[in-house]
Amino acid sequence: MAHLSLNQYLTKVQHAFRNGDGLAAATLFSFKHAHVANRRLQLEKPESDCQNYFDPPYDELVAAHLKCCWAVANSDFLSAYGCQALVVQYPLKY
């Protein structure tokens, strides 16, 4: 999955959400998965792309994960922590 385009990744996440496939969604948000090393998915500002695929509040969740991938790849661990905290706490907000 390291070769996925952004659109392919977002489509896979959208499919997992729509089908209630928690295992697939968990894989797509896992930092143990190969997609994290994909430069095409490491975006500093993914919000507009995510808004095109997802309704709120899911757009925020996906954007935070992609931003976290970017932050880790750029050794910005403080930002990565903030993004990952948002992803992990997301279910508690809603």
PyMOL commands that set and color helices and strands:
alter all, ss='L'
color gray80, all
select helices_A, chain A and resi 6-18+22-28+34-37+39-41+47-53+58-73+77-93
alter helices_A, ss='H'
color red, helices_A
deselect
rebuild
show_as cartoon
